């Protein structure tokens, strides 16, 4: 009986893992702290260049 149970649980676990792969999570991709800091600095520099260009035009 133990052998049947072990086989059944093994196959069931494989089935669950295959099913889980089909349904991807809606969680956003992880962005590291360093990457967030780099993106923030990059957006600041683009904001500064936009502000400078509007000041020069006006």
LUMLUMDREN-2810 file (N, C-alpha, C; in Angstrom, 1 decimal):
<atoms>
<atom><aa>X</aa><ch>A</ch><at>N</at><xx>0.8</xx><yy>-1.2</yy><zz>0.0</zz></atom>
<atom><aa>X</aa><ch>A</ch><at>CA</at><xx>0.0</xx><yy>0.0</yy><zz>0.0</zz></atom>
<atom><aa>X</aa><ch>A</ch><at>C</at><xx>0.9</xx><yy>1.3</yy><zz>0.0</zz></atom>
<atom><aa>X</aa><ch>A</ch><at>N</at><xx>2.0</xx><yy>1.2</yy><zz>0.7</zz></atom>
<atom><aa>X</aa><ch>A</ch><at>CA</at><xx>2.8</xx><yy>2.4</yy><zz>0.8</zz></atom>
<atom><aa>X</aa><ch>A</ch><at>C</at><xx>3.4</xx><yy>2.7</yy><zz>-0.6</zz></atom>
<atom><aa>X</aa><ch>A</ch><at>N</at><xx>3.8</xx><yy>1.7</yy><zz>-1.3</zz></atom>
<atom><aa>X</aa><ch>A</ch><at>CA</at><xx>4.3</xx><yy>1.9</yy><zz>-2.6</zz></atom>
<atom><aa>X</aa><ch>A</ch><at>C</at><xx>3.3</xx><yy>2.6</yy><zz>-3.6</zz></atom>
<atom><aa>X</aa><ch>A</ch><at>N</at><xx>2.1</xx><yy>2.2</yy><zz>-3.5</zz></atom>
<atom><aa>X</aa><ch>A</ch><at>CA</at><xx>1.0</xx><yy>2.8</yy><zz>-4.3</zz></atom>
<atom><aa>X</aa><ch>A</ch><at>C</at><xx>0.8</xx><yy>4.3</yy><zz>-3.9</zz></atom>
<atom><aa>X</aa><ch>A</ch><at>N</at><xx>0.8</xx><yy>4.5</yy><zz>-2.6</zz></atom>
<atom><aa>X</aa><ch>A</ch><at>CA</at><xx>0.6</xx><yy>5.9</yy><zz>-2.1</zz></atom>
<atom><aa>X</aa><ch>A</ch><at>C</at><xx>1.8</xx><yy>6.8</yy><zz>-2.5</zz></atom>
<atom><aa>X</aa><ch>A</ch><at>N</at><xx>3.0</xx><yy>6.3</yy><zz>-2.5</zz></atom>
<atom><aa>X</aa><ch>A</ch><at>CA</at><xx>4.2</xx><yy>7.1</yy><zz>-2.8</zz></atom>
<atom><aa>X</aa><ch>A</ch><at>C</at><xx>4.1</xx><yy>7.4</yy><zz>-4.3</zz></atom>
<atom><aa>X</aa><ch>A</ch><at>N</at><xx>3.8</xx><yy>6.5</yy><zz>-5.2</zz></atom>
<atom><aa>X</aa><ch>A</ch><at>CA</at><xx>3.7</xx><yy>6.7</yy><zz>-6.6</zz></atom>
<atom><aa>X</aa><ch>A</ch><at>C</at><xx>2.6</xx><yy>7.7</yy><zz>-6.9</zz></atom>
<atom><aa>X</aa><ch>A</ch><at>N</at><xx>1.5</xx><yy>7.6</yy><zz>-6.2</zz></atom>
<atom><aa>X</aa><ch>A</ch><at>CA</at><xx>0.3</xx><yy>8.5</yy><zz>-6.4</zz></atom>
<atom><aa>X</aa><ch>A</ch><at>C</at><xx>0.7</xx><yy>9.9</yy><zz>-6.0</zz></atom>
<atom><aa>X</aa><ch>A</ch><at>N</at><xx>1.4</xx><yy>10.1</yy><zz>-4.9</zz></atom>
<atom><aa>X</aa><ch>A</ch><at>CA</at><xx>1.7</xx><yy>11.4</yy><zz>-4.4</zz></atom>
<atom><aa>X</aa><ch>A</ch><at>C</at><xx>2.8</xx><yy>12.0</yy><zz>-5.3</zz></atom>
<atom><aa>X</aa><ch>A</ch><at>N</at><xx>3.7</xx><yy>11.2</yy><zz>-5.8</zz></atom>
<atom><aa>X</aa><ch>A</ch><at>CA</at><xx>4.7</xx><yy>11.7</yy><zz>-6.8</zz></atom>
<atom><aa>X</aa><ch>A</ch><at>C</at><xx>4.1</xx><yy>12.2</yy><zz>-8.0</zz></atom>
<atom><aa>X</aa><ch>A</ch><at>N</at><xx>3.2</xx><yy>11.4</yy><zz>-8.6</zz></atom>
<atom><aa>X</aa><ch>A</ch><at>CA</at><xx>2.5</xx><yy>11.8</yy><zz>-9.8</zz></atom>
<atom><aa>X</aa><ch>A</ch><at>C</at><xx>1.6</xx><yy>13.1</yy><zz>-9.6</zz></atom>
<atom><aa>X</aa><ch>A</ch><at>N</at><xx>1.0</xx><yy>13.1</yy><zz>-8.5</zz></atom>
<atom><aa>X</aa><ch>A</ch><at>CA</at><xx>0.1</xx><yy>14.2</yy><zz>-8.1</zz></atom>
<atom><aa>X</aa><ch>A</ch><at>C</at><xx>0.9</xx><yy>15.5</yy><zz>-8.0</zz></atom>
<atom><aa>X</aa><ch>A</ch><at>N</at><xx>2.1</xx><yy>15.4</yy><zz>-7.4</zz></atom>
<atom><aa>X</aa><ch>A</ch><at>CA</at><xx>3.0</xx><yy>16.6</yy><zz>-7.2</zz></atom>
<atom><aa>X</aa><ch>A</ch><at>C</at><xx>3.5</xx><yy>17.1</yy><zz>-8.6</zz></atom>
<atom><aa>X</aa><ch>A</ch><at>N</at><xx>3.8</xx><yy>16.1</yy><zz>-9.5</zz></atom>
<atom><aa>X</aa><ch>A</ch><at>CA</at><xx>4.2</xx><yy>16.5</yy><zz>-10.9</zz></atom>
<atom><aa>X</aa><ch>A</ch><at>C</at><xx>3.1</xx><yy>17.2</yy><zz>-11.6</zz></atom>
<atom><aa>X</aa><ch>A</ch><at>N</at><xx>1.9</xx><yy>16.7</yy><zz>-11.4</zz></atom>
<atom><aa>X</aa><ch>A</ch><at>CA</at><xx>0.7</xx><yy>17.3</yy><zz>-12.1</zz></atom>
<atom><aa>X</aa><ch>A</ch><at>C</at><xx>0.5</xx><yy>18.7</yy><zz>-11.5</zz></atom>
<atom><aa>X</aa><ch>A</ch><at>N</at><xx>0.6</xx><yy>18.9</yy><zz>-10.2</zz></atom>
<atom><aa>X</aa><ch>A</ch><at>CA</at><xx>0.4</xx><yy>20.2</yy><zz>-9.6</zz></atom>
<atom><aa>X</aa><ch>A</ch><at>C</at><xx>1.4</xx><yy>21.2</yy><zz>-10.1</zz></atom>
<atom><aa>X</aa><ch>A</ch><at>N</at><xx>2.7</xx><yy>20.8</yy><zz>-10.2</zz></atom>
<atom><aa>X</aa><ch>A</ch><at>CA</at><xx>3.7</xx><yy>21.7</yy><zz>-10.7</zz></atom>
<atom><aa>X</aa><ch>A</ch><at>C</at><xx>3.5</xx><yy>22.1</yy><zz>-12.1</zz></atom>
<atom><aa>X</aa><ch>A</ch><at>N</at><xx>3.1</xx><yy>21.1</yy><zz>-13.0</zz></atom>
<atom><aa>X</aa><ch>A</ch><at>CA</at><xx>2.8</xx><yy>21.4</yy><zz>-14.4</zz></atom>
<atom><aa>X</aa><ch>A</ch><at>C</at><xx>1.7</xx><yy>22.4</yy><zz>-14.5</zz></atom>
<atom><aa>X</aa><ch>A</ch><at>N</at><xx>0.7</xx><yy>22.2</yy><zz>-13.7</zz></atom>
<atom><aa>X</aa><ch>A</ch><at>CA</at><xx>-0.5</xx><yy>23.1</yy><zz>-13.7</zz></atom>
<atom><aa>X</aa><ch>A</ch><at>C</at><xx>-0.1</xx><yy>24.5</yy><zz>-13.2</zz></atom>
<atom><aa>X</aa><ch>A</ch><at>N</at><xx>0.8</xx><yy>24.6</yy><zz>-12.2</zz></atom>
<atom><aa>X</aa><ch>A</ch><at>CA</at><xx>1.2</xx><yy>25.9</yy><zz>-11.7</zz></atom>
<atom><aa>X</aa><ch>A</ch><at>C</at><xx>2.0</xx><yy>26.7</yy><zz>-12.7</zz></atom>
<atom><aa>X</aa><ch>A</ch><at>N</at><xx>2.7</xx><yy>26.0</yy><zz>-13.6</zz></atom>
<atom><aa>X</aa><ch>A</ch><at>CA</at><xx>3.5</xx><yy>26.7</yy><zz>-14.6</zz></atom>
<atom><aa>X</aa><ch>A</ch><at>C</at><xx>2.6</xx><yy>27.3</yy><zz>-15.7</zz></atom>
<atom><aa>X</aa><ch>A</ch><at>N</at><xx>1.4</xx><yy>26.7</yy><zz>-15.9</zz></atom>
<atom><aa>X</aa><ch>A</ch><at>CA</at><xx>0.5</xx><yy>27.2</yy><zz>-16.9</zz></atom>
<atom><aa>X</aa><ch>A</ch><at>C</at><xx>-0.1</xx><yy>28.5</yy><zz>-16.4</zz></atom>
<atom><aa>X</aa><ch>A</ch><at>N</at><xx>-0.3</xx><yy>28.7</yy><zz>-15.1</zz></atom>
<atom><aa>X</aa><ch>A</ch><at>CA</at><xx>-1.0</xx><yy>29.8</yy><zz>-14.6</zz></atom>
<atom><aa>X</aa><ch>A</ch><at>C</at><xx>0.1</xx><yy>30.7</yy><zz>-14.0</zz></atom>
<atom><aa>X</aa><ch>A</ch><at>N</at><xx>0.6</xx><yy>31.7</yy><zz>-14.8</zz></atom>
<atom><aa>X</aa><ch>A</ch><at>CA</at><xx>1.6</xx><yy>32.6</yy><zz>-14.3</zz></atom>
<atom><aa>X</aa><ch>A</ch><at>C</at><xx>1.1</xx><yy>33.6</yy><zz>-13.3</zz></atom>
<atom><aa>X</aa><ch>A</ch><at>N</at><xx>1.9</xx><yy>34.0</yy><zz>-12.4</zz></atom>
<atom><aa>X</aa><ch>A</ch><at>CA</at><xx>1.5</xx><yy>35.0</yy><zz>-11.4</zz></atom>
<atom><aa>X</aa><ch>A</ch><at>C</at><xx>1.3</xx><yy>36.4</yy><zz>-12.0</zz></atom>
<atom><aa>X</aa><ch>A</ch><at>N</at><xx>0.5</xx><yy>37.2</yy><zz>-11.4</zz></atom>
<atom><aa>X</aa><ch>A</ch><at>CA</at><xx>0.3</xx><yy>38.6</yy><zz>-11.8</zz></atom>
<atom><aa>X</aa><ch>A</ch><at>C</at><xx>1.3</xx><yy>39.5</yy><zz>-11.0</zz></atom>
<atom><aa>X</aa><ch>A</ch><at>N</at><xx>2.1</xx><yy>38.9</yy><zz>-10.2</zz></atom>
<atom><aa>X</aa><ch>A</ch><at>CA</at><xx>3.1</xx><yy>39.8</yy><zz>-9.5</zz></atom>
<atom><aa>X</aa><ch>A</ch><at>C</at><xx>4.0</xx><yy>40.5</yy><zz>-10.4</zz></atom>
<atom><aa>X</aa><ch>A</ch><at>N</at><xx>4.3</xx><yy>41.8</yy><zz>-10.1</zz></atom>
<atom><aa>X</aa><ch>A</ch><at>CA</at><xx>5.3</xx><yy>42.5</yy><zz>-10.9</zz></atom>
<atom><aa>X</aa><ch>A</ch><at>C</at><xx>6.7</xx><yy>41.9</yy><zz>-10.7</zz></atom>
<atom><aa>X</aa><ch>A</ch><at>N</at><xx>7.5</xx><yy>42.0</yy><zz>-11.7</zz></atom>
<atom><aa>X</aa><ch>A</ch><at>CA</at><xx>8.9</xx><yy>41.5</yy><zz>-11.7</zz></atom>
<atom><aa>X</aa><ch>A</ch><at>C</at><xx>9.7</xx><yy>42.2</yy><zz>-10.6</zz></atom>
<atom><aa>X</aa><ch>A</ch><at>N</at><xx>10.5</xx><yy>41.5</yy><zz>-9.8</zz></atom>
<atom><aa>X</aa><ch>A</ch><at>CA</at><xx>11.3</xx><yy>42.1</yy><zz>-8.8</zz></atom>
<atom><aa>X</aa><ch>A</ch><at>C</at><xx>12.3</xx><yy>43.1</yy><zz>-9.4</zz></atom>
<atom><aa>X</aa><ch>A</ch><at>N</at><xx>12.4</xx><yy>44.3</yy><zz>-8.8</zz></atom>
<atom><aa>X</aa><ch>A</ch><at>CA</at><xx>13.4</xx><yy>45.2</yy><zz>-9.2</zz></atom>
<atom><aa>X</aa><ch>A</ch><at>C</at><xx>14.3</xx><yy>45.5</yy><zz>-8.0</zz></atom>
<atom><aa>X</aa><ch>A</ch><at>N</at><xx>15.6</xx><yy>45.3</yy><zz>-8.1</zz></atom>
<atom><aa>X</aa><ch>A</ch><at>CA</at><xx>16.5</xx><yy>45.5</yy><zz>-7.0</zz></atom>
<atom><aa>X</aa><ch>A</ch><at>C</at><xx>16.6</xx><yy>46.9</yy><zz>-6.6</zz></atom>
<atom><aa>X</aa><ch>A</ch><at>N</at><xx>17.0</xx><yy>47.1</yy><zz>-5.3</zz></atom>
<atom><aa>X</aa><ch>A</ch><at>CA</at><xx>17.2</xx><yy>48.5</yy><zz>-4.8</zz></atom>
<atom><aa>X</aa><ch>A</ch><at>C</at><xx>18.1</xx><yy>49.3</yy><zz>-5.6</zz></atom>
<atom><aa>X</aa><ch>A</ch><at>N</at><xx>19.2</xx><yy>48.7</yy><zz>-6.1</zz></atom>
<atom><aa>X</aa><ch>A</ch><at>CA</at><xx>20.2</xx><yy>49.5</yy><zz>-6.9</zz></atom>
<atom><aa>X</aa><ch>A</ch><at>C</at><xx>19.6</xx><yy>49.9</yy><zz>-8.2</zz></atom>
<atom><aa>X</aa><ch>A</ch><at>N</at><xx>18.8</xx><yy>49.0</yy><zz>-8.8</zz></atom>
<atom><aa>X</aa><ch>A</ch><at>CA</at><xx>18.1</xx><yy>49.2</yy><zz>-10.1</zz></atom>
<atom><aa>X</aa><ch>A</ch><at>C</at><xx>17.1</xx><yy>50.4</yy><zz>-9.9</zz></atom>
<atom><aa>X</aa><ch>A</ch><at>N</at><xx>16.4</xx><yy>50.4</yy><zz>-8.8</zz></atom>
<atom><aa>X</aa><ch>A</ch><at>CA</at><xx>15.4</xx><yy>51.4</yy><zz>-8.6</zz></atom>
<atom><aa>X</aa><ch>A</ch><at>C</at><xx>16.1</xx><yy>52.8</yy><zz>-8.4</zz></atom>
<atom><aa>X</aa><ch>A</ch><at>N</at><xx>17.2</xx><yy>52.8</yy><zz>-7.7</zz></atom>
<atom><aa>X</aa><ch>A</ch><at>CA</at><xx>18.0</xx><yy>54.0</yy><zz>-7.5</zz></atom>
<atom><aa>X</aa><ch>A</ch><at>C</at><xx>18.5</xx><yy>54.5</yy><zz>-8.9</zz></atom>
<atom><aa>X</aa><ch>A</ch><at>N</at><xx>19.0</xx><yy>53.6</yy><zz>-9.7</zz></atom>
<atom><aa>X</aa><ch>A</ch><at>CA</at><xx>19.5</xx><yy>54.0</yy><zz>-11.0</zz></atom>
<atom><aa>X</aa><ch>A</ch><at>C</at><xx>18.4</xx><yy>54.6</yy><zz>-11.9</zz></atom>
<atom><aa>X</aa><ch>A</ch><at>N</at><xx>17.2</xx><yy>53.9</yy><zz>-11.8</zz></atom>
<atom><aa>X</aa><ch>A</ch><at>CA</at><xx>16.1</xx><yy>54.4</yy><zz>-12.6</zz></atom>
<atom><aa>X</aa><ch>A</ch><at>C</at><xx>15.6</xx><yy>55.8</yy><zz>-12.1</zz></atom>
<atom><aa>X</aa><ch>A</ch><at>N</at><xx>15.6</xx><yy>56.0</yy><zz>-10.8</zz></atom>
<atom><aa>X</aa><ch>A</ch><at>CA</at><xx>15.2</xx><yy>57.3</yy><zz>-10.2</zz></atom>
<atom><aa>X</aa><ch>A</ch><at>C</at><xx>16.2</xx><yy>58.4</yy><zz>-10.7</zz></atom>
<atom><aa>X</aa><ch>A</ch><at>N</at><xx>17.5</xx><yy>58.1</yy><zz>-10.6</zz></atom>
<atom><aa>X</aa><ch>A</ch><at>CA</at><xx>18.5</xx><yy>59.1</yy><zz>-11.0</zz></atom>
<atom><aa>X</aa><ch>A</ch><at>C</at><xx>18.4</xx><yy>59.4</yy><zz>-12.5</zz></atom>
<atom><aa>X</aa><ch>A</ch><at>N</at><xx>18.1</xx><yy>58.4</yy><zz>-13.3</zz></atom>
<atom><aa>X</aa><ch>A</ch><at>CA</at><xx>17.9</xx><yy>58.6</yy><zz>-14.7</zz></atom>
<atom><aa>X</aa><ch>A</ch><at>C</at><xx>16.7</xx><yy>59.4</yy><zz>-15.0</zz></atom>
<atom><aa>X</aa><ch>A</ch><at>N</at><xx>15.6</xx><yy>59.2</yy><zz>-14.3</zz></atom>
<atom><aa>X</aa><ch>A</ch><at>CA</at><xx>14.4</xx><yy>60.0</yy><zz>-14.5</zz></atom>
<atom><aa>X</aa><ch>A</ch><at>C</at><xx>14.6</xx><yy>61.5</yy><zz>-14.0</zz></atom>
<atom><aa>X</aa><ch>A</ch><at>N</at><xx>15.4</xx><yy>61.6</yy><zz>-13.0</zz></atom>
<atom><aa>X</aa><ch>A</ch><at>CA</at><xx>15.7</xx><yy>63.0</yy><zz>-12.5</zz></atom>
<atom><aa>X</aa><ch>A</ch><at>C</at><xx>16.5</xx><yy>63.8</yy><zz>-13.6</zz></atom>
<atom><aa>X</aa><ch>A</ch><at>N</at><xx>17.5</xx><yy>63.1</yy><zz>-14.2</zz></atom>
<atom><aa>X</aa><ch>A</ch><at>CA</at><xx>18.3</xx><yy>63.8</yy><zz>-15.2</zz></atom>
<atom><aa>X</aa><ch>A</ch><at>C</at><xx>17.5</xx><yy>64.2</yy><zz>-16.4</zz></atom>
<atom><aa>X</aa><ch>A</ch><at>N</at><xx>16.5</xx><yy>63.3</yy><zz>-16.8</zz></atom>
<atom><aa>X</aa><ch>A</ch><at>CA</at><xx>15.7</xx><yy>63.6</yy><zz>-17.9</zz></atom>
<atom><aa>X</aa><ch>A</ch><at>C</at><xx>14.7</xx><yy>64.8</yy><zz>-17.5</zz></atom>
<atom><aa>X</aa><ch>A</ch><at>N</at><xx>14.2</xx><yy>64.8</yy><zz>-16.3</zz></atom>
<atom><aa>X</aa><ch>A</ch><at>CA</at><xx>13.4</xx><yy>65.9</yy><zz>-15.8</zz></atom>
<atom><aa>X</aa><ch>A</ch><at>C</at><xx>14.1</xx><yy>67.2</yy><zz>-15.8</zz></atom>
<atom><aa>X</aa><ch>A</ch><at>N</at><xx>15.4</xx><yy>67.2</yy><zz>-15.4</zz></atom>
<atom><aa>X</aa><ch>A</ch><at>CA</at><xx>16.2</xx><yy>68.4</yy><zz>-15.4</zz></atom>
<atom><aa>X</aa><ch>A</ch><at>C</at><xx>16.4</xx><yy>68.9</yy><zz>-16.8</zz></atom>
<atom><aa>X</aa><ch>A</ch><at>N</at><xx>16.7</xx><yy>68.0</yy><zz>-17.7</zz></atom>
<atom><aa>X</aa><ch>A</ch><at>CA</at><xx>16.9</xx><yy>68.5</yy><zz>-19.1</zz></atom>
<atom><aa>X</aa><ch>A</ch><at>C</at><xx>15.6</xx><yy>69.1</yy><zz>-19.7</zz></atom>
<atom><aa>X</aa><ch>A</ch><at>N</at><xx>14.5</xx><yy>68.5</yy><zz>-19.3</zz></atom>
<atom><aa>X</aa><ch>A</ch><at>CA</at><xx>13.2</xx><yy>69.0</yy><zz>-19.8</zz></atom>
<atom><aa>X</aa><ch>A</ch><at>C</at><xx>13.0</xx><yy>70.4</yy><zz>-19.2</zz></atom>
<atom><aa>X</aa><ch>A</ch><at>N</at><xx>13.2</xx><yy>70.5</yy><zz>-17.9</zz></atom>
<atom><aa>X</aa><ch>A</ch><at>CA</at><xx>13.0</xx><yy>71.8</yy><zz>-17.2</zz></atom>
<atom><aa>X</aa><ch>A</ch><at>C</at><xx>13.9</xx><yy>72.9</yy><zz>-17.8</zz></atom>
<atom><aa>X</aa><ch>A</ch><at>N</at><xx>15.2</xx><yy>72.5</yy><zz>-18.0</zz></atom>
<atom><aa>X</aa><ch>A</ch><at>CA</at><xx>16.1</xx><yy>73.5</yy><zz>-18.6</zz></atom>
<atom><aa>X</aa><ch>A</ch><at>C</at><xx>15.7</xx><yy>74.0</yy><zz>-20.0</zz></atom>
<atom><aa>X</aa><ch>A</ch><at>N</at><xx>15.2</xx><yy>73.0</yy><zz>-20.8</zz></atom>
<atom><aa>X</aa><ch>A</ch><at>CA</at><xx>14.8</xx><yy>73.4</yy><zz>-22.1</zz></atom>
<atom><aa>X</aa><ch>A</ch><at>C</at><xx>13.6</xx><yy>74.3</yy><zz>-22.1</zz></atom>
<atom><aa>X</aa><ch>A</ch><at>N</at><xx>12.6</xx><yy>74.1</yy><zz>-21.2</zz></atom>
<atom><aa>X</aa><ch>A</ch><at>CA</at><xx>11.5</xx><yy>74.9</yy><zz>-21.1</zz></atom>
<atom><aa>X</aa><ch>A</ch><at>C</at><xx>11.9</xx><yy>76.3</yy><zz>-20.6</zz></atom>
<atom><aa>X</aa><ch>A</ch><at>N</at><xx>12.9</xx><yy>76.4</yy><zz>-19.7</zz></atom>
<atom><aa>X</aa><ch>A</ch><at>CA</at><xx>13.3</xx><yy>77.7</yy><zz>-19.2</zz></atom>
<atom><aa>X</aa><ch>A</ch><at>C</at><xx>14.0</xx><yy>78.5</yy><zz>-20.3</zz></atom>
<atom><aa>X</aa><ch>A</ch><at>N</at><xx>14.8</xx><yy>77.8</yy><zz>-21.1</zz></atom>
<atom><aa>X</aa><ch>A</ch><at>CA</at><xx>15.5</xx><yy>78.5</yy><zz>-22.2</zz></atom>
<atom><aa>X</aa><ch>A</ch><at>C</at><xx>14.5</xx><yy>79.0</yy><zz>-23.3</zz></atom>
<atom><aa>X</aa><ch>A</ch><at>N</at><xx>13.4</xx><yy>78.2</yy><zz>-23.5</zz></atom>
<atom><aa>X</aa><ch>A</ch><at>CA</at><xx>12.4</xx><yy>78.6</yy><zz>-24.5</zz></atom>
<atom><aa>X</aa><ch>A</ch><at>C</at><xx>11.6</xx><yy>79.8</yy><zz>-24.1</zz></atom>
<atom><aa>X</aa><ch>A</ch><at>N</at><xx>11.3</xx><yy>79.9</yy><zz>-22.8</zz></atom>
<atom><aa>X</aa><ch>A</ch><at>CA</at><xx>10.4</xx><yy>80.9</yy><zz>-22.2</zz></atom>
<atom><aa>X</aa><ch>A</ch><at>C</at><xx>11.1</xx><yy>82.1</yy><zz>-21.9</zz></atom>
</atoms>
